[in-house]
């Protein structure tokens, strides 16, 4: 039970931290960052997932990605639609683009909180 609570606490802190960093995601790539909490025993490396843009829906603020495993969410690779934390993220991508991203659970929905073009 305590381990599950810690994971929920960690994801909540991660979502807040990433929301604050979303405005600078292009200037400061988040490839192998470390999340630090008030508890020094909790520190988790964050790795961006890779994917390919399948569809961009600016009206609904959603993006469909064909992606590899999402390590931070323990999900296998698949094709699925995500909400985006900031609609402006969708202005920088189009179908066929390779991207790196971080998804987190926000208000019960998987949401892209960091999105950047993948280096070729």
Secondary structure, 3 states (H helix, E strand, C coil): CHHHHHHHHHHHHHHHHHHHHHHHCCCCCCCEEEEECCCCCCEEEEECEEEEEEEEECCCCEEEEEECCEHHHCECCEEEEEEECCHHHHHHCCCCCEEEEEEEEECCEEEEEEEEECCC
